[in-house]
Amino acid sequence: MLFSYLDHRRDCAWKREERKAKLDYLPPLYSSPTTDEDRKILALPLERLVSECNAKNISPSRIINVYGRRCVQAQAATNCLSDIMFDEAEFTYSHKKPLSGVPVSLKDCVDIAGHDSTMGYSANVGQPKAVSAPIVRLLQDAGALIVAKTSVPTGLLSFETISDVFGETTNPYNPAFSPGASSGGSAALLAYGGSMVDIGTDVGGSVRFPAGYCGLYAVKSSLGRFPGYGCASSTPGMQGTPPVTAPLARRLEDLAQFWRRVVDMRPWEYDHSCVPLPWQPVDFVVEERKPRWGVMWDDGLIPPTPAATRALAEAVDALRRQGHEVVEFVPPSPLEGYKIGYQLIFSDGAVSVTSRLRTSEFISPALRTVRSMLLFPLFIKIIWAFLLRILSRPFGRNEAWASLLEVFHPKSVAEERTLIAQREAYRAAWHRAWQEHNVDFVLTVLHALPPMPRGGSATATLVSAEYAFLHNILDTTAGVVPVTFVDKARDGLPRDFQQSPAYGNLNDVARGVYSLYDADAMHGLPLAVQVVGRRFEEEKVLEGMKVVEASLRAEGRPFVQKEF
């Protein structure tokens, strides 16, 4: 125990000192203010930047200098970096390639040779990888400039980006709030313009929450569409709801261009886990039709708070005003999906997530709660669920929470296989629902809350990730589009909300979420919606995201990112 504690403190201190030394030894130009010429380069979309770089109008060193300044500024403001690689980026540069000159950052779980992939664990400090992940090799072959790695929480599974290794990363819009997790450093860096695209991972919203919390764009693909081998997971070998590697970007146009250019590089020739599926362009104008939309307002477990509901309503209203048909989408029971998914992701009793922890190492309060619940004997949880059912008033208020609680325990191999079969039956039910509703996309909220307040993870719990996690269970494609901002004048709860029937009917998990909601404190924070397609419909979802953005713009309500 003592040696574990001492090793933990030593390695955390060493990692932070290494990062500080790299920043301190940067040439003075990286500490200079952003100039007007810098802003012109930062404003270039991906397609134009590649063209200018390949024409030798802009050198890769100039791009690294410009984006490097923003990296340094982002780190000072939000503590979002885990490593910097400016010199290496120029050394590996390739000219006249599809991503030449595009600055890319990597979440600190994506392997790149010579650098740690810590996942926020001190035990992984000082263990540089010998081989880069296939996505890294592809990006280098495509001419991208890999400039930095970004901070993550301990063990990845969290709403907040905190670890003893890197410290706490804050939201660029308001430091009292989280940038999301586990790709929180990625989102904070992108919001500051420290890279054009970041490579993150998503097992239950870990790319989508940071994108939504920081006013960015992301698409979580179906498993196998984007190269993911060599991107470390805190749940290795878990196939029930496996993690997906996915890009985030500051602009939707850049995200779409990046996706297409990566797929055009034939990623299946780099990564054995990739499906050999070429890019399939989708254009609703050419098809001479407007897509049909379904909307899921509420999942029956945690109703969205007023700000999240308004963001979804504004997207729906803009689509309808632009002539799109939007219908109510009634899905198969989301609760049944959650019961399957949460059992699968923690089928090992959270051993894989916690086994690398050292003595006194910080772990997310939400994950700590999960671990504690899993350690309780099953008979105690059954009694607990029984008491929740009979003692809650009004009767039945906690039925959903009780039904989750009584199945939340480690699984045997046989039980896990049964759950996989149930998952497939659930996916089949969703497939039928898509056909019955005859929709191209489903619109829904990203989370019941706007960005999570710092320290709110324990109260919200990981169960509140359900709106995002559902699409990991289904393996459907899900994109995030920022829509608007929290408005204290429009999004407040009624003064007597806690005495209202609406509050009285909330289950205990939902009450915890609502206890964190404060429209005054959250004023000005970004709000986003999810655009969901079917499996392997990444191209289509990107087009759907463009339709949402164009509809908002046509209605005079475009989302305008804050400039930092």
Number of C-alpha atoms within 10 A of each C-alpha: 9 10 10 15 13 13 16 23 18 13 19 22 15 16 20 16 12 14 15 13 11 12 16 11 8 14 10 9 11 19 15 12 12 15 9 9 10 17 13 9 17 20 12 14 17 24 16 12 22 23 18 17 22 21 12 12 10 16 15 25 18 15 21 26 17 24 27 26 22 27 27 22 22 23 21 11 18 21 22 32 28 27 24 21 18 19 14 13 23 21 12 13 23 21 18 16 19 24 29 26 32 28 27 25 32 30 31 32 25 31 26 24 15 13 21 22 27 27 26 31 28 26 18 15 20 15 12 15 16 12 14 18 21 24 24 24 18 20 24 19 18 22 27 29 31 29 24 26 29 29 35 35 32 30 26 32 27 28 35 33 31 28 24 22 29 26 19 20 30 25 31 27 25 18 14 16 23 30 36 34 32 35 37 37 37 36 39 35 34 29 27 24 26 30 29 26 29 30 25 31 30 27 24 29 32 28 33 37 31 32 36 30 30 32 31 27 29 31 31 33 28 25 23 20 25 24 28 25 20 20 25 20 23 22 22 11 10 16 11 21 26 20 27 27 29 24 27 31 27 24 19 23 15 19 24 22 15 22 18 18 17 19 18 13 16 18 26 19 14 17 21 14 17 18 18 15 14 14 15 12 10 16 14 13 8 7 9 8 10 16 18 17 24 24 22 16 18 16 20 12 22 25 20 25 22 19 28 26 21 21 23 25 18 17 23 23 16 22 24 14 13 16 11 18 15 19 16 13 21 18 18 17 13 18 18 15 20 21 20 24 25 23 22 27 20 23 23 19 21 21 15 18 21 18 10 16 19 20 15 14 19 19 22 23 20 21 23 16 16 20 18 11 17 22 14 12 10 17 10 12 20 17 13 14 21 17 13 22 20 14 12 15 13 14 12 15 19 25 18 20 20 22 18 19 20 18 18 24 24 19 17 11 11 9 14 18 14 12 20 18 13 16 23 13 12 20 18 14 14 19 16 14 16 20 10 11 16 14 19 19 25 23 25 29 29 30 29 26 27 30 29 25 24 20 17 20 22 18 19 24 22 20 18 21 22 24 25 24 25 21 24 26 24 21 20 21 27 31 28 31 29 28 23 26 23 25 18 16 9 12 21 17 16 9 8 8 11 14 10 11 10 10 14 15 17 19 22 18 18 24 17 18 23 22 12 17 22 19 21 13 15 24 20 16 22 28 31 31 28 27 27 29 26 22 17 18 19 29 20 21 27 27 20 27 26 16 19 23 21 17 23 23 13 14 14 10 16 16 18 12 17 13 9 12
